[in-house]
Amino acid sequence: MYHQILHDTKKRGIEVGDVKLNLAQMMKAKDESVNGLTKGIEFLFKKNKVDYIKGTGAFASEHEVLVNLVEGGQTSVRGKNIIIATGSETTPFPGLEIDEEKVVTSTGAIALKEVPKRMVVIGGGIIGLEMVGDSKLYSQRLANQCYRLQYGRD
């Protein structure tokens, strides 16, 4: 929307003055949205009697998963149909240590405290492409200084 207001609305007959990015407010809105969606999913699980277990697990058998719970402890879950939501994992890049400040994953990128002057995005997947696209949202200056490298695996 920010990019569109800056670059597209004038030719559509809408002139807007002094458009600025308020990154702190944008991050607050993102956090509220994520929190609301997470609570909504948890509500729907509870309403529909779906067990929601947070932790890391491994199959003990075809119908049993052993889970190390986030809160501590362990549990075993048995069922005919088991859904595992694994999230995502960053592929290590030789020579780069991820500190979530200067070298960030996609999770760190959506929590930046300020717009970087330059950005290199490693990865040709959808998240890498989104990061390059989002650089346009932050500023035209950053969009011109954003580079995408595709890192291949054997």
Secondary structure, 3 states (H helix, E strand, C coil): CHHHHHHCCHHHCCCCCCCCCCHHHHHHHHHHHHHHHHHHHHHHHHHCCCCCCCEEEEEEECCEEEEEECCCCEEEEECCCCCCCCCCCCCCCCCCCCCCCCCCCHHHHCCCCCCCCCEEEECCCHHHHHHHHHHHHHCHHHHCCEEEECCCCC
